[in-house]
Amino acid sequence: MEAQRNFLFITMLVLGAILWMKWIEFSTPTPTAQTSLVQDSVPGVSGTTVPQAPSDAQVVDLNNSDEVPNAPITAPSSIPTSAAVSNDKLIVVETDLIRAKINPRGGVIESLDLLQEPVAIDQPEVGYPLLLNTQAARFVAQDGLVSVAGAAPNHANTEYQVAAYNYQLGADGTITVPLSWTAENGVAFVKTYTFKQDSYVVDIDYAVSNSSDQAWQGALYAQFLSTEIAKKGGGFGQLPSYTGAAVYSEEEKYEKVSYKDMRKADFSRKTESGWVSMLQHYFVGAWIPSNGNTKTIYSSTSQGKNPATYRIGYKNEELTSVAPGSQGQLSTSVYLGSKEQKRLKALQKDKNINGLALTVDYGFLTFIADPLFIALSFIHGLVGNWGWAIILLTILIKLVFYPLSAASYKSMAGMKKLQPRIQTLKERYKDDRQKFQMEMMELYKKEKINPAGGCLPILIQIPVFIALYWVLLESVEMRHAPFALWLQDLSAPDPYWILPILMGASMWAQQKLNPAPMDDIQKKVMLIMPFALTFLFLTFPQGLVLYWVVNNVLSIAQQWLINKRHAV
């Protein structure tokens, strides 16, 4: 019994420590100043295939915050001859899912609200600003072109001409937003945003019409520029979700590039197939380049500003050439929305890319968590309520592991039945612990009870329970999902603490059905554990606590039946 008790004790401590450390491991930066991010530069990327510009060209200085990438590339030579559009007036595009604001200067998406993901459950009319794009934290999607010689439109200082300032979803379910600019040498550029109904994907196309007498050569770049997002309250009150950049390449697969990593050193990765993203719990922005073109994924940081700004993006390394009198096109796409697995997996298939669903970060247990989420989604499709889906999935998991749990509980029931005799041995040999251990093991052998019989079944179940924990924590489908009565947001803590108290009570009741620890210190720790975990669970999302309560109740019922069968 001591071996099993020690195992259970250590397991609970380890799990508690993991949860606690995950809960407090993230720092809490507090940006205070709002910086105009539209004009930040794209950093130079080593290993570029762009050739050297002519000696009389105006060469870009990358130390200047208004410039664009690659020292060999020339900056735009002038503003278009038509009247410049003030960057104070933004183009507003609204679909059924998003409201985007595009700045005519640079043609960048300065902000984007998710209309189906309200800021708070009591503010259904206020869309969630993607990646907390607010006064204190900024997130901007920037892209542009760089050219070998002459000018090209970029995110920093190109004043586009616009056709309109307000766009609504039409009957065909598509919105196209054209932005035009013509260089002094006669090369005309039309940047077109395409928004679609029921989609978080925005397609961006550059049409290049070369009316000059020289070939135009250039490449496309795209990046996210962000300040480090401050966490509300931080520490204990902050959910343990990753916030920062993530990239994917076929060579290195999925990689996280945290703000800390970007401060230490610039990131660089060459690939022919991959994507670049910024993550924040339930939401993601991801640049999705076209495949088959060698590109460099890069990051850089401007730490001298207040707040510091971080860039993560990619640049095509192969030039697109447009002959005089000809037309050409360069394209990219960006996903700006919630991390709905159904949408992300559909996008992977549509764009022929891999790994985008990994932004829903289940950690090293993804291979278990994915099937659990699929099962949870299937049950939700049947019952139409995520709360009931959690309850039914918990029951299903309990049924799958019933034989293993039964073996564990049977072992515990047998040891509890021997508890009076073990207590007698303890009193008889209270001055000789070695003798007590020998007699206790002899008693187990005589009664054919393996004190470690319940360890393996519990050990096998732990990864499943942890994987389900991350499924319930990371899935945006739980956000603002109601269950019943006062439980109206499965992603938020219980406002009345009823579920955490029920969880603590069920844990205390479960302990009463199990044999008490023989060691006095363990006995005290086990007595405190229900109260400690109740306190910890006060700030856990309702969905997670609901799972633990249902699991504990099922465990109590199973243990009670086994105890009754063995007359304990």
Phi, psi and omega in degrees: 000322181299321180296314180294318181297319178297319180297312180298319180298312181294319180301315180295320179295317181296313179299317178298319180294320179298312180300316182295314181296319177298328183289329187243006192284343184267141178286172182231073178294149181230082177300140184241338184250147175265123182248141176287112188263354185296330188261009179291154188275161166269128184290155174292144182242127182291155176077020181294148177265003181289129182288166181292139180285159175301156186293333182270007180281154175279110187272140182288134173261110185288350175280350180271131187289349183266359193262176184239171198288163169074104180308328179288352186263142181274152178277160174304138187274337181198167172278147178305153184292335178288165182299134181288144178272131179295133180282004174280339180259117186258150174278127181252124180240127183232125173248193178286342183249329189224158168233109183255147176239121184250129178272121179301333174281109183090341180062039184257153174277104184280329178204158181207123178257137178268106189289335179268001178236081183298156179301317180216157183296334179266008176230063186296341182275349183257110181291149181285127177287120185305129180053038175053052177282092184229190178298326185266340182222127184245148178215119185229136175262116185240145175204166180180190180237150170238145184233161180289316179213154184082202187246160176211147180290136180226175184283348193266312190219027176264123178263104182280149167275142183237153180271328181201166181248353179224131180228132176240155180296128181269185182294332180277358176076019182225143173236128173244131182241102180272138174234129185239150178203139181236130179282164181297332181278004175095357177283122183256140181235133173237112178265123184240121171271136176236117177252144181232154178297143177054043180212141173263004182269132175243121177268139182234123181235136174250115173264123183250118177248112187265102177260008180274181180260009178230151178294141175261132177232132180196178182218159182259143172229157177208142183206160168255138174239128187215152164268161179289128187283126177285139180265131180298122175074321180065182174053234188300324184277358185260130178297142184279062179249151183281134174234122182156197183267156173212142180229161178222133172222151181295336181283315186248356181062213188281126180227133172271138176235093186286166175303320179298317178298318182291329176291326182289315184198152176290142180267144177210132180208126177264138181200161175258343180216119181178187179206168184228138184213162167238135186239149170207100179046260187274356192232155183210143166243128184221122172279131183238096181288165172287143179284163175087003179239121180300131183224156176248123174271133186219163170219159172202165184224138172251091188275350181283346183271164177235104004276167177295148178244145183236136178239135173222127184196192178219159176221131176294135180265343180263130184283144169262128183248133178237114183290158176305134180079005182246175178234151177217171182216141174232140188220155171206173177221154178222135175259125182228095183182198181278158183273062176279120187298324181299316179292317182296319180290324176294322179293322176303316180290318183293319183265000180055051178235166180242157165083357184294328179292346178290348176294339167279095197272102176265004177074205186288352179258024180303323182296339174265320185294321181302309177299326178296318179293321177299316178295318180297318179294322179296315179296320178299323177297333180275319187258340176073017181214124183292330178296311177294328177297320177297316180298313182292323177294320178299318177296318180298315178298320180296323178291319180299320183264011183304313180301318180292317179297321181298320179297318180295312182292328176296318178297317179295321179297319179296320179290325178293325179296328180273000186305314179299320181291323178293322178296323177296317178298321181296319179290324181292321184246040183294339179261000182224086185295324180297318179295322179298317179296319180296315180293323180294318178293325177295322178294317178300318181295318181295320181271004178057049178242128177265110183298339178260011184297333182267358186287311184298314178303318179293319181299321181292325184282334186303313179301324180294316180295320178293319178299317178295324175305313182289327176300312182290331182281321190266344188281119180295340179300337179279344185294123180061020178277122181278155174245280180196160176053237182276353182271090186248004177207099185293349178266354183251157177296154176296118184294338182250003176063018183291313180298313178301322179293320176297322178297314179297319179295319180293325177293320177297317179295322179295321178297324181294336179277346182260159178296139180289146177297144177280331181280133184295322180294314177299322180299318180291319180296315179296329178290324182280333188307313180302322180289320180295315180290328175300315178298317180296321185282354181300330181253008177282149176301149182303321181300319179293315181293323177301316177301314182295321179296312180297317179298318179295318180297317178295321178295319178298314180298317180294316179296320180298317179296319180291319177299318180295320180296328181260013175055045179270000000 
